[in-house]
Amino acid sequence: MTGKPRPDVNDAATAPYWEAAARHELMLPRCDGNGLVFFPPREFCPGCWSDDLSWQPMSGGGTVWTFTEVHVAFYDDTWADDVPYVVAVIELDEGPRMLAGIVEPDMASLAIGDRVEVTFEDRPEGVTLPVFRVVE
């Protein structure tokens, strides 16, 4: 594998997520049957398997549920300029947990339970990624 992977932004199940990210908005699917908001986006509700879904804007606020600091550039040299970086599971205020990067982390003080807010990173691969920043 060479180069960073690029998500399929045209996939029917995830396209609204990527389109919103390109506008610097965080939107997730919500089951209209049981109200469950979930990540990652998919064609069916993971709670009841309904396909009656709508896309809802998220506040962008959340809490660090867990994290790790990556120090090894894996696959090939494509990632060498990125290390070290932080990957975290963020528990959004609306309930779902999502895996995302944390930008500008202070590793000496980063902790589980820290409050974060979404920001967006326009990548040279032609995709915009939701990432999070610690807030005071």
Rosetta blueprint (number, residue, H / E / L):
1 M L
2 T L
3 G L
4 K L
5 P L
6 R L
7 P L
8 D L
9 V L
10 N L
11 D L
12 A L
13 A L
14 T L
15 A H
16 P H
17 Y H
18 W H
19 E H
20 A H
21 A H
22 A H
23 R L
24 H L
25 E L
26 L L
27 M E
28 L E
29 P E
30 R E
31 C E
32 D L
33 G L
34 N L
35 G L
36 L L
37 V E
38 F L
39 F L
40 P L
41 P L
42 R L
43 E L
44 F L
45 C L
46 P L
47 G L
48 C L
49 W L
50 S L
51 D L
52 D L
53 L E
54 S E
55 W E
56 Q E
57 P E
58 M L
59 S L
60 G L
61 G E
62 G E
63 T E
64 V E
65 W E
66 T E
67 F E
68 T E
69 E E
70 V E
71 H L
72 V L
73 A L
74 F L
75 Y L
76 D L
77 D H
78 T H
79 W H
80 A L
81 D L
82 D L
83 V L
84 P L
85 Y E
86 V E
87 V E
88 A E
89 V E
90 I E
91 E E
92 L E
93 D L
94 E L
95 G L
96 P L
97 R E
98 M E
99 L E
100 A E
101 G E
102 I E
103 V L
104 E L
105 P L
106 D L
107 M L
108 A L
109 S L
110 L L
111 A L
112 I L
113 G L
114 D L
115 R E
116 V E
117 E E
118 V E
119 T E
120 F E
121 E E
122 D E
123 R L
124 P L
125 E L
126 G L
127 V L
128 T E
129 L E
130 P E
131 V E
132 F E
133 R E
134 V E
135 V L
136 E L
